[in-house]
């Protein structure tokens, strides 16, 4: 099972040009290496503040772009990782082992990622296999850019 670990933003992570404390970077590096050695880490990245982003609102055929920053820091994402583990409980245990990334309170959300097999009730086996094959090509296309 794959789980996305979503690190929620804080007022500190939303500050323009703010970088984490070097000690925290070292602690996160050690934790990330632990995840890698255990073979559960598939991806991870931090995100720039919302002031460097945009939102696209869909309404029928209309598209409206809203530039950041966005006001509710607790509703925003500061970073993420993808873990491959056997259960939600295992994902929770890995997240609890991570360093505290803020002097303030913050949340980390854990959400299971859909696998193509989860769509078996609405897709044929051929459709699922086709989507699995397309997904398998993604890393190859990224590596070629």
N, C-alpha and C positions, 0 to 999 in steps of 0.2 A: 504494500500500500504506500502511496505517496501522500505526503502532507505538506501543505504550504504553511510555513511559520511566518506570520505577519507581525512585524515590529511596528507598533503604533507610534506616530510622531508625538513629540512634546514641544512646548514652546522653544526649548533650546535647539532641537533639531530643525525647527522651522526658521531659525535665524539665518539671514543671508551671510554666506561666507563662514559659518560656524563649522569648526572641525572638532571631532571628539578629542578628549584628553589622550595623550600618548600612552599613558598607563592602561587606559581602557582599550586602546587599539591592540596593545600587547596581550591583554587578557582575552580579548575576542579572538585574536590570532591563535592563541593556545587552545581555546575552546573549539574553534573551527578545525584545527589540526586533529583534535580528538575525534570530532565527527567524521573527518576524512579517514582516519586510521580505522575507525569502526566500520567504514564502508556505508554509512547511512546518508552522507551529504551528497546531493546531486547538483545543487546550485545555491548561490547566495550572492546578494548584492545590497548595498545601501543606496538610498535615493537622495538626490538633491532636494532642497526645500520646495514646497509648492509654488513659491514665487518664480521658479524657473520652469513651471509647467503650465498646462492648460487642460481644460475639460471641453469635451464636445458633447453637447446635448442633442439627442435625437428626438424629434417630434414629427411623426409621419415621414414625409420626404424632406423635411426641413432639418438643417444642421446649424447649430449656434455654437460658436466658440467663446469660451470664457477664459481669460488669462488669469493665472494665479497672481498673488497668493490667495489661498482659501482660508477662511476664518477659523473653522473648528479644528485645531491641531489634533485633538483626540480622535477625530474621524479620519485622519490622514495616515498614510503609511510612510515610515522612515526607512524601512528595509525589509528584506524577506530572505528566506531560505527554503529550499525544497529538501525534505528528508524522505528517505525510503526506509520504512520500518514495518514491523508486523502488525501494529495496532495503534490506535489513538493513545492508549495508555503508555506505550513505549515512546511515542512522540512527546507526550507530556513530560515523561521522565528526562528525556534529553534536553528539553527546553528549560526545565527547572535547574539543570546543572550549569546553565550559561551564566556569565557574569551579569551583574546589575549594571545596565547601561546608562543610568541617570541618577542624579541626586534626588530628583523628583519621582513621584509615582508614575508608572506607565504600564501599559498592557502589551502582552504578546498574544495574538490570536492564532489558533491552530485549526486549519481546515483541510479536510480530505480532498484530494484531487480526483476528479473523475477519471476512470480508466475506460477505454473503449468497450470493454466487456460489460460495463455497467449499463450500456445502451442496448443490450441484447433484447429487451422487451420491445424496442421500437425500430431496430435495424436488423437487416438480414446478416447472416454470417459473412457473406461476400462483402457487404458494405463495411462491416467492422474490420475485416481483413484489409480492405482497401485503405481505410483510414489509418490502421496500424502501420501499413507500408509507407504511406505518405509521411506519417510522424517520424518514422525511422530515418527518413531522408533529411529531416531538419538539421541535425548536427552537421551533416556533410555540407549542406548549403551554407551554413554559418561559417564553417571552417574555410570555405573557398572565398569568402569576401575579404 
